[in-house]
Amino acid sequence: MPTARLRDIPTNLIMGFLGVGKTTAILNLIEQKPSNETWAVLVNEFGKVGIDGVIYQAHGVAVKEIPGGCMCCAAGAPLQVGVNQLLKAARPDRLLIEPTGIGHPHRVLDTLQGDSFRTVLDLRASICLVDPRNIADQRYTSNENFTDQIAVADILIANKTDLADARELALFEQMANAATPPKSLVAQTRHGQLQTRWLDLPHNPARKAQHPQFHRHEPDSDLQSCGWILPRDWIFSREKLNHWLANTPAQRIKGLLNTEHGPMIVNDRQLTPVTPPVENRLEILTRHPDCAELKKQIESLKA
C-alpha cells in the first residue's frame, strides 16, 4: 500500500541566541505533547560536537542535526535537505526547528515558505526567546541577527527571568510593546516553560526583517567552542560536576556524561538524569578558551 503524501505539517521556528535556553524550552514542549503524536526536531548546532541532537534522542524524539555552521547558507540547501530527510524518516505530526543564533531568520523562513515546502509544511507561530539581561547590552542591540530574530518572531518570550532584575525586565517589556506589527504574544518565563497551545498561533508574514541580507556570528566574536567525545568508560562524580558547573565561566556548557549516579544531561548548568547509558560528550562555549586546560579540568571530575 503506498505511503500517504505528507501535507500541512504544523511547523514552528524556535529562535534565540546561544545560551538563551532554546533546548530546555523545546524539551519542555515535548514533555507536554499529546501522547498519540510524533514530534520531530531539526537542530542546527553551533559547535563541532553534536550535543543537542543526542539530548533530544535521549528523550525519544525524532531528530536531525545540521552540525557546525549555519543551515541557511548555500541558498538554504542544508535546511531543505535536512527537513526532507527528517520528514521522510519520522513522518511527524509536528516539526520544531531550532536554528543556531548565527542563522539569519529571514533566510530560514523564506526557505520554509518556499515552493519546495508550500504544501508540505504549515508554518505557524515563530518563537524568539530573549535573555532580558542582554537588552541593554550594545553588543546585542546593535547586532542585526539579534534585532531581526526579534522582528520576525510572532511570539516574544523573556526567558531566565529569575536571573534578571526589574530594570532589565522593564526594558524587555518596553521593547516588546514597541514591535510593529504587535506581537501575537509577549510573555515572561524561566527554565524554558512554554505552553504548547502557543505553537498553534498563526505566523504573520507581515513581520519583516530589517536586515534581510545580513549574516554574521554572535555579537561576541570572541566566543569559541571546545568539544570532546570522551571515553565511554569514564565515570564522573556528580558532586564534582555540580561544583565545576557552578564555578566555570562560560557562555554555554552542554553535554551527556555517565556519573556514579547514572547518565546525566548537562544543560543550563544543571544535571538531569537520562536513560539509557550515553556516550560521554561535552561542549563548552566561552571567550578565548584554553581547550587543553579545560580538558584536564574535565578529566579531574571523574569519580
Order of alpha helices (4+ residues) and beta strands (2+ residues): beta-alpha-beta-alpha-beta-alpha-beta-alpha-beta-beta-alpha-alpha-beta-alpha-beta-beta-alpha-beta-beta-beta-beta-alpha
